[in-house]
Amino acid sequence: MSLSRRHFFRNLGLGSAGLLSTSFVIGRGHEAMAFELGAVQAPDDGGFIRISSNENARGPGRKTMDALRNSLSPRVGRGYPPDNTADLVATIADLYGVGHDHVIVGTGSGAILEAGTRAFCSADKPLVTAAPTYGTPDQAARRIGAPVKMIRVDRSMGLDLDAMADAAKGAGMIFFCNPNNPTGTVHNAAAVEKFVRRVKQSSPETRILIDEAYIDYTHDPGVKTAAPLAKELPGVFVTRSFSKAHGMAGLRLGYSIGQPATLQAISRAWSLGSINTLTAAAGVASLRDAKHIDDERAENARVRDFTLEAFKTMGFEAPDCHTNCIFVDLKRPAKQFRDACAALKVSVGRDFPPFENTHSRITLGSMDEMKQAVQVFKRVLTASSTGAVGR
């Protein structure tokens, strides 16, 4: 039986109310907390269908859960248990065919995004990023007073790689989210390599951060990890997360692949956190469980196709999706749609400028969740077309 995020700690055997509540808040991540902190304090969803924060609806695989249970001992709470982090780094290095010094791990990939921005951007070294895309690098740059060059996505909702490359001259870092959150679009390996080599030729000192948090969800065989480029080229690094297809948001784990000098600069710039022994053991098990990732990709695709078809039937379009969310053109403000859905106990995504007046990001939950949510969407969109929203 699939283990949802809501039953994660109950199935692990740690289900006290206090632990569950704390882990629930942490597991939703700062993306959720940025706009619904009060709503996530409760240990259950209060009847809400929460498809707002790109969480994994099914949770970790059974082998990962077994690894967590097998790592429990009295020493977890008293003394220091064996450190599984070295095994985690070795497993990642073997997976990508790189040396151990080409890998760093952090408490979620967000810590690495923050550190990378702080390491390579400054008042005279701008960040180049897309609009819309994942916001941690943009927020980090603004916190340290670094200029931010926002490059609007193209008409297909893909990243405008030509415009981003043109803006790279003299920049400290480019943030390249592939697949992109929230639009769900993706660039294949040939396009990524062409872009990276163009930037490194025209602006050799500009670092390139390629965030592959959602790459396990892509159904395009031409899409590959950029880790080989990160191994080959200085100043190029790839980040990956365990919060999406691996279903481990509550455990906080991410990693980066790059040349040692690049990773050392990142590690010096900002704390990446300390990986606890249970999280490291779970990470190793999940990386070795390729079948679970294949199954997760297939189920996400099934839910995606159902949801996209439902919106198409209602007359609304979204780009082809390579993530666990869709970005739907509802031709109305996201806040209007969000508030109306919330009144019917469905939580959808926040605003994503510059499309806050037209598009809404909707996370793909379980099939049962999406069947219920689609009925709410039909009710809301039908009501809004007749001017009866919120009545």
Residue, then its C-alpha position, 0 to 999 in steps of 0.5 A: m500500500s502506498l504511504s502518503r505524506r499524511h501517514f508517514f510518521r504513523n507508519l514509521g511508528l513515531g506518531s505522537a501528536g507533537l512529533l507529527s505536527t512539527s514534522f508536518v510543518i517542516g515537511r511542507g517546506h518554506e515554499a508552503m510556509a511563505f503564504e500559509l503558515g497558519a494553516v499548516q500548524a495542525p497535524d492533519d489537513g482539516g478536511f482540506i485537499r492541499i494541492s498548493s506546495n508541490e508535495n508528493a502525494r504518495g510519500p517515500g517507497r517501502k524500501t525507504m521506510d524499511a531503512l528508516r525503521n532499521s536505523l532506529s535504535p536507543r542511541v537515536g535519542r541518546g548519544y550519537p548513532p553511526d553516521n550514514t552521511a559518508d555512505l550517502v555521499a558515496t552512493i550519490a558519487d557512484l550514481y553519477g560516476v564522480g569522485h566524492d569531492h564532487v558531491i555536497v549534501g544539505t538539509g534540502s536543496g534549498a540550502i544549496l540554492e541559498a548558499g550558491t547565490r550567496a557565494f557567487c552573486s553580489a552588488d556588482k555580480p547580478l543573478v540571472t533568473a527566469a520569470p516565473t521560476y522557483g524563488t529561492p535564488d531570487q530571494a537570496a540575491r535580494r537579501i544580500g543586495a545583488p541585482v536580479k535580472m528577471i527574464r520572462v519565459d517565452r510564449s510556450m512557457g519555456l525558459d527563454l535561453d537566448a535571452m538568459a544567455d544574452a543577460a549572462k555577461g558579467a553576471g555572478m550566477i544564472f539560475f536554470c530550473n529544469p524542469n521549470n517550476p511552476t510552468g512544468t516545461v523542460h529543455n532537452a539535454a542538447a538545448v541545455e548543453k548548447f546554453v551552458r557552453r554558450v554562456k561559459q564562452s561569452s562569460p567564463e566567470t558566470r556560474i550556472l546553477i541547474d536545478e533538477a528537483y523535478i527531473d524524475y518526473t519528465h517523460d521526454p527521453g531527450v531530457k538528461t541530467a546535466a551532471p556530466l557538464a557539472k563534472e567537466l566545466p568549472g562553475v557549473f553545478v547541478t542540484r537535486s532534491f529528495s522532496k519530490a519524486h522521492g517523497m521525503a520532504g519531511l526529512r529535508l535532504g538535497y545534494s549538488i554535483g560540481q567541481p570541488a572548487t565550486l562546491q567548496a565556495i558554496s559550502r563556505a558561503w552558507s550553512l548547508g545544515s547537518i544531515n541526521t542519520l535517519t535521513a541519510a539512511a533513507g536517502v541511500a535506500s531511496l537512491r537504490d530503489a529505482k523501481h519506486i521512482d519509475d512507479e512514482r513517475a508513472e502514477n504522476a503521469r496518470v494523474r497529470d493526464f486526467t487533470l489536464e484533460a479535465f481542464k481541457t474539457m472545461g476550455f482551459e489550457a496548460p503547457d505539457c507538464h514535466t513536474n508534479c504540477i500544472f500551470v493552467d491559463l484560467k484567464r482570471p486572477a490566481k487569487q480569485f480562483r484560489d480564494a474560491c477554491a479555499a472556500l470549498k476546502v481545496s488549496v491551490g498555488r500562490d501567485f506567480p508573477p508576471f502571470e498572477n492575473t491569468h494562471s494558477r499552479i496546481t499540484l498533482g495530488s493523488m488520483d482520489e484528491m484530483k477527482q475531488a478537486v476537479q469537481v471543485f474546479k468545475r464549480v468555481l469556474t462555472a460560477s465565475s463565468t456567471g459572476a457568482v464567485g464566492r456566493 
